[in-house]
C-alpha cells in the first residue's frame, strides 16, 4: 500500500513539474529566464499561425520613461519568448520646429 501511494505521489509531482501554469500577479519570466518586461502592454494574435504577440513598454529601475517597446511571443500564453525591442529609445529635442 505504501509503495502504491508513493508511486502515485511521484506521478502527480512529475505531472505538476511539466505543467504550464498562469498565475495572476506572479512574476513572469521569458524562455531565456529573464524577467518579463512589457508594461502596459497590448496583446495581438497572428490569425494565420495562432501565435500571440505582446508589445509593452520596456522599463528598468530608476528610468523615468522612454525605454522603448519590447515584444514577446507565445503559442499558448504560458511561456513567452523575447524578441528584444520593437522600438528602441531615442532622444527628442526640447525645441519645437
Biopython code that builds the backbone (N, CA, C, O; Angstrom):
import numpy as np
from Bio.PDB.StructureBuilder import StructureBuilder

atoms = [
    (1, "UNK", "N", (0.824, -1.199, 0.000)),
    (1, "UNK", "CA", (0.000, 0.000, 0.000)),
    (1, "UNK", "C", (0.862, 1.255, 0.000)),
    (1, "UNK", "O", (0.566, 2.211, -0.717)),
    (2, "UNK", "N", (1.923, 1.259, 0.796)),
    (2, "UNK", "CA", (2.799, 2.423, 0.879)),
    (2, "UNK", "C", (3.523, 2.656, -0.442)),
    (2, "UNK", "O", (3.743, 3.801, -0.835)),
    (3, "UNK", "N", (3.892, 1.586, -1.123)),
    (3, "UNK", "CA", (4.584, 1.710, -2.412)),
    (3, "UNK", "C", (3.637, 2.305, -3.450)),
    (3, "UNK", "O", (4.035, 3.156, -4.246)),
    (4, "UNK", "N", (2.387, 1.855, -3.439)),
    (4, "UNK", "CA", (1.401, 2.382, -4.386)),
    (4, "UNK", "C", (1.159, 3.869, -4.134)),
    (4, "UNK", "O", (1.065, 4.648, -5.083)),
    (5, "UNK", "N", (1.060, 4.267, -2.879)),
    (5, "UNK", "CA", (0.843, 5.675, -2.533)),
    (5, "UNK", "C", (2.046, 6.522, -2.961)),
    (5, "UNK", "O", (1.885, 7.612, -3.509)),
    (6, "UNK", "N", (3.258, 6.004, -2.701)),
    (6, "UNK", "CA", (4.474, 6.712, -3.101)),
    (6, "UNK", "C", (4.536, 6.864, -4.610)),
    (6, "UNK", "O", (4.893, 7.931, -5.111)),
    (7, "UNK", "N", (4.194, 5.811, -5.343)),
    (7, "UNK", "CA", (4.222, 5.861, -6.809)),
    (7, "UNK", "C", (3.221, 6.886, -7.341)),
    (7, "UNK", "O", (3.544, 7.650, -8.250)),
    (8, "UNK", "N", (2.016, 6.909, -6.786)),
    (8, "UNK", "CA", (1.019, 7.872, -7.262)),
    (8, "UNK", "C", (1.422, 9.298, -6.906)),
    (8, "UNK", "O", (1.164, 10.223, -7.675)),
    (9, "UNK", "N", (2.052, 9.484, -5.751)),
    (9, "UNK", "CA", (2.537, 10.811, -5.367)),
    (9, "UNK", "C", (3.627, 11.281, -6.319)),
    (9, "UNK", "O", (3.630, 12.438, -6.741)),
    (10, "UNK", "N", (4.556, 10.383, -6.659)),
    (10, "UNK", "CA", (5.633, 10.736, -7.593)),
    (10, "UNK", "C", (5.077, 11.058, -8.973)),
    (10, "UNK", "O", (5.555, 11.986, -9.625)),
    (11, "UNK", "N", (4.087, 10.319, -9.428)),
    (11, "UNK", "CA", (3.465, 10.618, -10.720)),
    (11, "UNK", "C", (2.778, 11.978, -10.704)),
    (11, "UNK", "O", (2.872, 12.733, -11.672)),
    (12, "UNK", "N", (2.103, 12.288, -9.631)),
    (12, "UNK", "CA", (1.435, 13.591, -9.515)),
    (12, "UNK", "C", (2.448, 14.725, -9.511)),
    (12, "UNK", "O", (2.235, 15.753, -10.154)),
    (13, "UNK", "N", (3.541, 14.544, -8.796)),
    (13, "UNK", "CA", (4.591, 15.578, -8.772)),
    (13, "UNK", "C", (5.229, 15.754, -10.142)),
    (13, "UNK", "O", (5.519, 16.878, -10.552)),
    (14, "UNK", "N", (5.448, 14.660, -10.848)),
    (14, "UNK", "CA", (6.024, 14.742, -12.196)),
    (14, "UNK", "C", (5.088, 15.484, -13.141)),
    (14, "UNK", "O", (5.538, 16.277, -13.967)),
    (15, "UNK", "N", (3.790, 15.229, -13.023)),
    (15, "UNK", "CA", (2.809, 15.921, -13.869)),
    (15, "UNK", "C", (2.810, 17.410, -13.579)),
    (15, "UNK", "O", (2.732, 18.219, -14.503)),
    (16, "UNK", "N", (2.896, 17.787, -12.303)),
    (16, "UNK", "CA", (2.923, 19.204, -11.935)),
    (16, "UNK", "C", (4.188, 19.889, -12.419)),
    (16, "UNK", "O", (4.155, 21.060, -12.796)),
    (17, "UNK", "N", (5.305, 19.169, -12.411)),
    (17, "UNK", "CA", (6.575, 19.760, -12.838)),
    (17, "UNK", "C", (6.547, 20.117, -14.306)),
    (17, "UNK", "O", (7.201, 21.077, -14.715)),
    (18, "UNK", "N", (5.799, 19.364, -15.122)),
    (18, "UNK", "CA", (5.737, 19.617, -16.558)),
    (18, "UNK", "C", (4.578, 20.516, -16.960)),
    (18, "UNK", "O", (4.474, 20.896, -18.126)),
    (19, "UNK", "N", (3.704, 20.864, -16.021)),
    (19, "UNK", "CA", (2.532, 21.686, -16.329)),
    (19, "UNK", "C", (2.943, 23.139, -16.569)),
    (19, "UNK", "O", (3.933, 23.624, -16.021)),
    (20, "UNK", "N", (2.162, 23.810, -17.393)),
    (20, "UNK", "CA", (2.355, 25.240, -17.652)),
    (20, "UNK", "C", (1.264, 25.979, -16.898)),
    (20, "UNK", "O", (0.079, 25.820, -17.193)),
    (21, "UNK", "N", (1.658, 26.775, -15.939)),
    (21, "UNK", "CA", (0.695, 27.480, -15.104)),
    (21, "UNK", "C", (0.732, 28.974, -15.377)),
    (21, "UNK", "O", (1.803, 29.553, -15.558)),
    (22, "UNK", "N", (-0.423, 29.586, -15.404)),
    (22, "UNK", "CA", (-0.529, 31.038, -15.470)),
    (22, "UNK", "C", (-1.068, 31.478, -14.113)),
    (22, "UNK", "O", (-2.207, 31.169, -13.763)),
    (23, "UNK", "N", (-0.259, 32.192, -13.360)),
    (23, "UNK", "CA", (-0.640, 32.616, -12.018)),
    (23, "UNK", "C", (-0.810, 34.133, -12.020)),
    (23, "UNK", "O", (0.173, 34.856, -12.186)),
    (24, "UNK", "N", (-2.046, 34.638, -11.839)),
    (24, "UNK", "CA", (-2.265, 36.083, -11.833)),
    (24, "UNK", "C", (-1.436, 36.774, -10.758)),
    (24, "UNK", "O", (-1.396, 36.332, -9.610)),
    (25, "UNK", "N", (-0.781, 37.854, -11.140)),
    (25, "UNK", "CA", (0.006, 38.639, -10.202)),
    (25, "UNK", "C", (1.413, 38.126, -9.954)),
    (25, "UNK", "O", (2.213, 38.806, -9.311)),
    (26, "UNK", "N", (1.727, 36.942, -10.450)),
    (26, "UNK", "CA", (3.070, 36.384, -10.237)),
    (26, "UNK", "C", (4.064, 36.998, -11.218)),
    (26, "UNK", "O", (3.682, 37.462, -12.292)),
    (27, "UNK", "N", (5.325, 36.995, -10.845)),
    (27, "UNK", "CA", (6.359, 37.451, -11.769)),
    (27, "UNK", "C", (6.478, 36.440, -12.899)),
    (27, "UNK", "O", (6.439, 35.232, -12.668)),
    (28, "UNK", "N", (6.620, 36.935, -14.108)),
    (28, "UNK", "CA", (6.738, 36.062, -15.280)),
    (28, "UNK", "C", (8.139, 36.192, -15.842)),
    (28, "UNK", "O", (8.733, 37.269, -15.814)),
    (29, "UNK", "N", (8.656, 35.103, -16.346)),
    (29, "UNK", "CA", (9.988, 35.070, -16.945)),
    (29, "UNK", "C", (9.873, 34.565, -18.366)),
    (29, "UNK", "O", (9.014, 33.739, -18.674)),
    (30, "UNK", "N", (10.751, 35.071, -19.244)),
    (30, "UNK", "CA", (10.731, 34.607, -20.626)),
    (30, "UNK", "C", (11.482, 33.280, -20.732)),
    (30, "UNK", "O", (11.984, 32.755, -19.738)),
    (31, "UNK", "N", (11.548, 32.757, -21.932)),
    (31, "UNK", "CA", (12.173, 31.456, -22.147)),
    (31, "UNK", "C", (13.679, 31.474, -21.909)),
    (31, "UNK", "O", (14.295, 30.414, -21.801)),
    (32, "UNK", "N", (14.283, 32.659, -21.826)),
    (32, "UNK", "CA", (15.714, 32.784, -21.510)),
    (32, "UNK", "C", (15.951, 32.956, -20.015)),
    (32, "UNK", "O", (17.098, 33.049, -19.577)),
    (33, "UNK", "N", (14.871, 33.001, -19.223)),
    (33, "UNK", "CA", (14.993, 33.156, -17.775)),
    (33, "UNK", "C", (15.037, 34.593, -17.298)),
    (33, "UNK", "O", (15.263, 34.845, -16.114)),
    (34, "UNK", "N", (14.822, 35.547, -18.207)),
    (34, "UNK", "CA", (14.811, 36.965, -17.839)),
    (34, "UNK", "C", (13.404, 37.394, -17.449)),
    (34, "UNK", "O", (12.418, 36.853, -17.948)),
    (35, "UNK", "N", (13.321, 38.373, -16.550)),
    (35, "UNK", "CA", (12.034, 38.893, -16.110)),
    (35, "UNK", "C", (11.272, 39.487, -17.292)),
    (35, "UNK", "O", (11.825, 40.273, -18.060)),
    (36, "UNK", "N", (10.007, 39.111, -17.435)),
    (36, "UNK", "CA", (9.135, 39.632, -18.491)),
    (36, "UNK", "C", (9.018, 41.138, -18.306)),
    (36, "UNK", "O", (8.641, 41.597, -17.228)),
    (37, "UNK", "N", (9.338, 41.920, -19.344)),
    (37, "UNK", "CA", (9.420, 43.368, -19.216)),
    (37, "UNK", "C", (8.642, 44.033, -20.356)),
    (37, "UNK", "O", (9.226, 44.470, -21.348)),
    (38, "UNK", "N", (7.321, 44.102, -20.201)),
    (38, "UNK", "CA", (6.462, 44.716, -21.219)),
    (38, "UNK", "C", (5.263, 45.341, -20.504)),
    (38, "UNK", "O", (4.159, 44.797, -20.532)),
    (39, "UNK", "N", (5.491, 46.486, -19.866)),
    (39, "UNK", "CA", (4.481, 47.147, -19.043)),
    (39, "UNK", "C", (3.401, 47.815, -19.891)),
    (39, "UNK", "O", (3.659, 48.297, -20.994)),
    (40, "UNK", "N", (2.182, 47.831, -19.343)),
    (40, "UNK", "CA", (1.032, 48.459, -20.009)),
    (40, "UNK", "C", (0.907, 47.945, -21.435)),
    (40, "UNK", "O", (0.668, 48.709, -22.371)),
    (41, "UNK", "N", (1.071, 46.645, -21.581)),
    (41, "UNK", "CA", (1.158, 46.031, -22.901)),
    (41, "UNK", "C", (-0.160, 45.797, -23.592)),
    (41, "UNK", "O", (-1.241, 45.942, -23.023)),
    (42, "UNK", "N", (-0.017, 45.432, -24.833)),
    (42, "UNK", "CA", (-1.155, 45.064, -25.664)),
    (42, "UNK", "C", (-0.885, 43.709, -26.286)),
    (42, "UNK", "O", (0.245, 43.401, -26.667)),
    (43, "UNK", "N", (-1.919, 42.910, -26.387)),
    (43, "UNK", "CA", (-1.811, 41.558, -26.908)),
    (43, "UNK", "C", (-2.483, 41.497, -28.267)),
    (43, "UNK", "O", (-3.578, 42.029, -28.447)),
    (44, "UNK", "N", (-1.831, 40.848, -29.227)),
    (44, "UNK", "CA", (-2.456, 40.640, -30.526)),
    (44, "UNK", "C", (-2.169, 39.217, -30.985)),
    (44, "UNK", "O", (-1.243, 38.576, -30.488)),
    (45, "UNK", "N", (-2.955, 38.726, -31.926)),
    (45, "UNK", "CA", (-2.840, 37.356, -32.392)),
    (45, "UNK", "C", (-2.637, 37.350, -33.899)),
    (45, "UNK", "O", (-3.345, 38.045, -34.629)),
    (46, "UNK", "N", (-1.678, 36.571, -34.362)),
    (46, "UNK", "CA", (-1.482, 36.352, -35.787)),
    (46, "UNK", "C", (-2.550, 35.346, -36.220)),
    (46, "UNK", "O", (-2.500, 34.184, -35.815)),
    (47, "UNK", "N", (-3.495, 35.766, -37.022)),
    (47, "UNK", "CA", (-4.624, 34.921, -37.405)),
    (47, "UNK", "C", (-4.201, 33.688, -38.207)),
    (47, "UNK", "O", (-4.882, 32.663, -38.166)),
    (48, "UNK", "N", (-3.090, 33.775, -38.932)),
    (48, "UNK", "CA", (-2.641, 32.636, -39.742)),
    (48, "UNK", "C", (-1.958, 31.559, -38.907)),
    (48, "UNK", "O", (-2.172, 30.368, -39.135)),
    (49, "UNK", "N", (-1.134, 31.971, -37.939)),
    (49, "UNK", "CA", (-0.371, 30.995, -37.155)),
    (49, "UNK", "C", (-0.980, 30.722, -35.788)),
    (49, "UNK", "O", (-0.691, 29.691, -35.180)),
    (50, "UNK", "N", (-1.822, 31.635, -35.292)),
    (50, "UNK", "CA", (-2.392, 31.496, -33.960)),
    (50, "UNK", "C", (-1.435, 31.912, -32.855)),
    (50, "UNK", "O", (-1.743, 31.758, -31.673)),
    (51, "UNK", "N", (-0.273, 32.441, -33.236)),
    (51, "UNK", "CA", (0.726, 32.863, -32.253)),
    (51, "UNK", "C", (0.317, 34.207, -31.646)),
    (51, "UNK", "O", (-0.173, 35.100, -32.338)),
    (52, "UNK", "N", (0.535, 34.322, -30.325)),
    (52, "UNK", "CA", (0.224, 35.558, -29.597)),
    (52, "UNK", "C", (1.471, 36.440, -29.535)),
    (52, "UNK", "O", (2.584, 35.937, -29.386)),
    (53, "UNK", "N", (1.283, 37.752, -29.651)),
    (53, "UNK", "CA", (2.373, 38.721, -29.527)),
    (53, "UNK", "C", (1.986, 39.751, -28.480)),
    (53, "UNK", "O", (0.858, 40.243, -28.466)),
    (54, "UNK", "N", (2.929, 40.073, -27.606)),
    (54, "UNK", "CA", (2.712, 41.054, -26.542)),
    (54, "UNK", "C", (3.708, 42.178, -26.752)),
    (54, "UNK", "O", (4.918, 41.951, -26.754)),
    (55, "UNK", "N", (3.201, 43.389, -26.927)),
    (55, "UNK", "CA", (4.029, 44.583, -27.057)),
    (55, "UNK", "C", (3.809, 45.433, -25.811)),
    (55, "UNK", "O", (2.665, 45.649, -25.412)),
    (56, "UNK", "N", (4.882, 45.918, -25.190)),
    (56, "UNK", "CA", (4.728, 46.734, -23.991)),
    (56, "UNK", "C", (5.964, 47.570, -23.725)),
    (56, "UNK", "O", (7.021, 47.343, -24.314)),
    (57, "UNK", "N", (5.822, 48.534, -22.836)),
    (57, "UNK", "CA", (6.917, 49.450, -22.509)),
    (57, "UNK", "C", (8.033, 48.728, -21.759)),
    (57, "UNK", "O", (7.793, 48.042, -20.766)),
    (58, "UNK", "N", (9.248, 48.896, -22.254)),
    (58, "UNK", "CA", (10.427, 48.342, -21.594)),
    (58, "UNK", "C", (10.872, 49.328, -20.521)),
    (58, "UNK", "O", (11.138, 50.492, -20.820)),
    (59, "UNK", "N", (10.954, 48.870, -19.276)),
    (59, "UNK", "CA", (11.332, 49.743, -18.160)),
    (59, "UNK", "C", (12.444, 49.099, -17.346)),
    (59, "UNK", "O", (12.522, 47.877, -17.221)),
    (60, "UNK", "N", (13.299, 49.949, -16.797)),
    (60, "UNK", "CA", (14.301, 49.492, -15.834)),
    (60, "UNK", "C", (14.222, 50.405, -14.613)),
    (60, "UNK", "O", (13.784, 51.551, -14.712)),
    (61, "UNK", "N", (14.645, 49.894, -13.472)),
    (61, "UNK", "CA", (14.564, 50.664, -12.231)),
    (61, "UNK", "C", (15.354, 51.964, -12.353)),
    (61, "UNK", "O", (16.484, 51.970, -12.841)),
    (62, "UNK", "N", (14.752, 53.057, -11.909)),
    (62, "UNK", "CA", (15.402, 54.359, -11.949)),
    (62, "UNK", "C", (15.180, 55.125, -13.242)),
    (62, "UNK", "O", (15.515, 56.306, -13.323)),
    (63, "UNK", "N", (14.629, 54.484, -14.239)),
    (63, "UNK", "CA", (14.373, 55.126, -15.524)),
    (63, "UNK", "C", (13.034, 55.841, -15.455)),
    (63, "UNK", "O", (12.035, 55.262, -15.027)),
    (64, "UNK", "N", (13.014, 57.099, -15.875)),
    (64, "UNK", "CA", (11.783, 57.877, -15.808)),
    (64, "UNK", "C", (10.780, 57.373, -16.839)),
    (64, "UNK", "O", (9.654, 57.021, -16.487)),
    (65, "UNK", "N", (11.170, 57.336, -18.084)),
    (65, "UNK", "CA", (10.327, 56.804, -19.159)),
    (65, "UNK", "C", (11.138, 56.720, -20.435)),
    (65, "UNK", "O", (12.291, 57.151, -20.475)),
    (66, "UNK", "N", (10.547, 56.172, -21.467)),
    (66, "UNK", "CA", (11.198, 56.152, -22.770)),
    (66, "UNK", "C", (12.207, 55.048, -22.983)),
    (66, "UNK", "O", (13.212, 55.265, -23.660)),
    (67, "UNK", "N", (11.973, 53.861, -22.425)),
    (67, "UNK", "CA", (12.907, 52.754, -22.600)),
    (67, "UNK", "C", (12.702, 51.975, -23.877)),
    (67, "UNK", "O", (13.509, 51.108, -24.211)),
    (68, "UNK", "N", (11.648, 52.267, -24.589)),
    (68, "UNK", "CA", (11.352, 51.555, -25.826)),
    (68, "UNK", "C", (10.151, 50.638, -25.655)),
    (68, "UNK", "O", (9.485, 50.641, -24.620)),
    (69, "UNK", "N", (9.890, 49.852, -26.696)),
    (69, "UNK", "CA", (8.770, 48.914, -26.693)),
    (69, "UNK", "C", (9.327, 47.516, -26.928)),
    (69, "UNK", "O", (9.928, 47.241, -27.967)),
    (70, "UNK", "N", (9.120, 46.634, -25.952)),
    (70, "UNK", "CA", (9.601, 45.263, -26.101)),
    (70, "UNK", "C", (8.504, 44.395, -26.693)),
    (70, "UNK", "O", (7.320, 44.720, -26.607)),
    (71, "UNK", "N", (8.920, 43.273, -27.303)),
    (71, "UNK", "CA", (7.961, 42.356, -27.917)),
    (71, "UNK", "C", (8.285, 40.922, -27.510)),
    (71, "UNK", "O", (9.444, 40.507, -27.497)),
    (72, "UNK", "N", (7.229, 40.176, -27.178)),
    (72, "UNK", "CA", (7.331, 38.767, -26.796)),
    (72, "UNK", "C", (6.317, 37.982, -27.626)),
    (72, "UNK", "O", (5.330, 38.543, -28.102)),
    (73, "UNK", "N", (6.566, 36.681, -27.796)),
    (73, "UNK", "CA", (5.596, 35.831, -28.486)),
    (73, "UNK", "C", (5.379, 34.544, -27.698)),
    (73, "UNK", "O", (6.239, 34.105, -26.934)),
    (74, "UNK", "N", (4.190, 33.947, -27.909)),
    (74, "UNK", "CA", (3.837, 32.702, -27.233)),
    (74, "UNK", "C", (2.820, 31.943, -28.074)),
    (74, "UNK", "O", (1.990, 32.544, -28.756)),
    (75, "UNK", "N", (2.893, 30.621, -28.018)),
    (75, "UNK", "CA", (1.906, 29.793, -28.712)),
    (75, "UNK", "C", (0.674, 29.539, -27.863)),
    (75, "UNK", "O", (-0.403, 29.272, -28.397)),
    (76, "UNK", "N", (0.822, 29.622, -26.519)),
    (76, "UNK", "CA", (-0.289, 29.254, -25.646)),
    (76, "UNK", "C", (-0.428, 30.141, -24.399)),
    (76, "UNK", "O", (-1.097, 29.752, -23.442)),
    (77, "UNK", "N", (0.186, 31.308, -24.401)),
    (77, "UNK", "CA", (0.115, 32.289, -23.318)),
    (77, "UNK", "C", (0.837, 31.875, -22.042)),
    (77, "UNK", "O", (0.761, 32.593, -21.045)),
    (78, "UNK", "N", (1.527, 30.750, -22.040)),
    (78, "UNK", "CA", (2.244, 30.331, -20.829)),
    (78, "UNK", "C", (3.725, 30.692, -20.934)),
    (78, "UNK", "O", (4.162, 31.580, -20.202)),
    (79, "UNK", "N", (4.528, 30.059, -21.797)),
    (79, "UNK", "CA", (5.908, 30.523, -21.945)),
    (79, "UNK", "C", (5.964, 31.653, -22.975)),
    (79, "UNK", "O", (5.264, 31.621, -23.987)),
    (80, "UNK", "N", (6.805, 32.651, -22.700)),
    (80, "UNK", "CA", (6.948, 33.801, -23.597)),
    (80, "UNK", "C", (8.387, 33.913, -24.063)),
    (80, "UNK", "O", (9.312, 33.872, -23.251)),
    (81, "UNK", "N", (8.579, 34.054, -25.356)),
    (81, "UNK", "CA", (9.911, 34.218, -25.952)),
    (81, "UNK", "C", (10.139, 35.703, -26.247)),
    (81, "UNK", "O", (9.308, 36.357, -26.877)),
    (82, "UNK", "N", (11.268, 36.218, -25.785)),
    (82, "UNK", "CA", (11.598, 37.622, -26.032)),
    (82, "UNK", "C", (12.169, 37.793, -27.433)),
    (82, "UNK", "O", (12.961, 36.976, -27.902)),
    (83, "UNK", "N", (11.751, 38.870, -28.092)),
    (83, "UNK", "CA", (12.289, 39.231, -29.405)),
    (83, "UNK", "C", (12.982, 40.592, -29.344)),
    (83, "UNK", "O", (13.212, 41.228, -30.372)),
    (84, "UNK", "N", (13.310, 41.030, -28.127)),
    (84, "UNK", "CA", (14.014, 42.293, -27.962)),
    (84, "UNK", "C", (13.080, 43.486, -28.090)),
    (84, "UNK", "O", (11.895, 43.413, -27.766)),
    (85, "UNK", "N", (13.646, 44.585, -28.571)),
    (85, "UNK", "CA", (12.871, 45.824, -28.696)),
    (85, "UNK", "C", (12.294, 45.965, -30.102)),
    (85, "UNK", "O", (13.011, 45.850, -31.096)),
    (86, "UNK", "N", (10.999, 46.213, -30.168)),
    (86, "UNK", "CA", (10.356, 46.510, -31.444)),
    (86, "UNK", "C", (10.616, 47.960, -31.823)),
    (86, "UNK", "O", (10.663, 48.314, -33.001)),
    (87, "UNK", "N", (10.786, 48.794, -30.794)),
    (87, "UNK", "CA", (11.078, 50.212, -30.973)),
    (87, "UNK", "C", (12.012, 50.620, -29.851)),
    (87, "UNK", "O", (11.652, 50.546, -28.677)),
    (88, "UNK", "N", (13.210, 51.049, -30.212)),
    (88, "UNK", "CA", (14.190, 51.451, -29.210)),
    (88, "UNK", "C", (13.962, 52.869, -28.716)),
    (88, "UNK", "O", (13.206, 53.643, -29.303)),
    (89, "UNK", "N", (14.633, 53.181, -27.631)),
    (89, "UNK", "CA", (14.546, 54.536, -27.079)),
    (89, "UNK", "C", (15.309, 55.508, -27.970)),
    (89, "UNK", "O", (16.282, 55.125, -28.619)),
    (90, "UNK", "N", (14.875, 56.749, -28.003)),
    (90, "UNK", "CA", (15.584, 57.780, -28.752)),
    (90, "UNK", "C", (15.382, 59.118, -28.078)),
    (90, "UNK", "O", (14.407, 59.317, -27.352)),
    (91, "UNK", "N", (16.304, 60.036, -28.318)),
    (91, "UNK", "CA", (16.225, 61.381, -27.727)),
    (91, "UNK", "C", (15.400, 62.293, -28.624)),
    (91, "UNK", "O", (15.448, 62.219, -29.852)),
    (92, "UNK", "N", (14.650, 63.146, -27.965)),
    (92, "UNK", "CA", (13.864, 64.153, -28.669)),
    (92, "UNK", "C", (14.331, 65.511, -28.186)),
    (92, "UNK", "O", (14.497, 65.728, -26.985)),
    (93, "UNK", "N", (14.541, 66.417, -29.111)),
    (93, "UNK", "CA", (14.973, 67.759, -28.755)),
    (93, "UNK", "C", (13.864, 68.480, -27.993)),
    (93, "UNK", "O", (12.679, 68.239, -28.224)),
    (94, "UNK", "N", (14.261, 69.357, -27.092)),
    (94, "UNK", "CA", (13.285, 70.151, -26.346)),
    (94, "UNK", "C", (12.719, 71.283, -27.195)),
    (94, "UNK", "O", (11.739, 71.922, -26.810)),
    (95, "UNK", "N", (13.322, 71.528, -28.331)),
    (95, "UNK", "CA", (12.854, 72.613, -29.203)),
    (95, "UNK", "C", (11.746, 72.138, -30.113)),
    (95, "UNK", "O", (11.731, 70.990, -30.556)),
    (96, "UNK", "N", (10.827, 73.030, -30.382)),
    (96, "UNK", "CA", (9.797, 72.753, -31.368)),
    (96, "UNK", "C", (10.209, 73.419, -32.673)),
    (96, "UNK", "O", (10.681, 74.556, -32.663)),
    (97, "UNK", "N", (10.044, 72.757, -33.752)),
    (97, "UNK", "CA", (10.436, 73.306, -35.067)),
    (97, "UNK", "C", (9.442, 74.319, -35.558)),
    (97, "UNK", "O", (9.614, 74.878, -36.641)),
]
sb = StructureBuilder()
sb.init_structure("model")
sb.init_model(0)
sb.init_chain("A")
sb.init_seg("    ")
for serial, (resi, resn, name, xyz) in enumerate(atoms, 1):
    if name == "N":
        sb.init_residue(resn, " ", resi, " ")
    sb.init_atom(name, np.array(xyz, "f"), 0.0, 1.0, " ", f" {name:<3s}", serial, name[0])
structure = sb.get_structure()
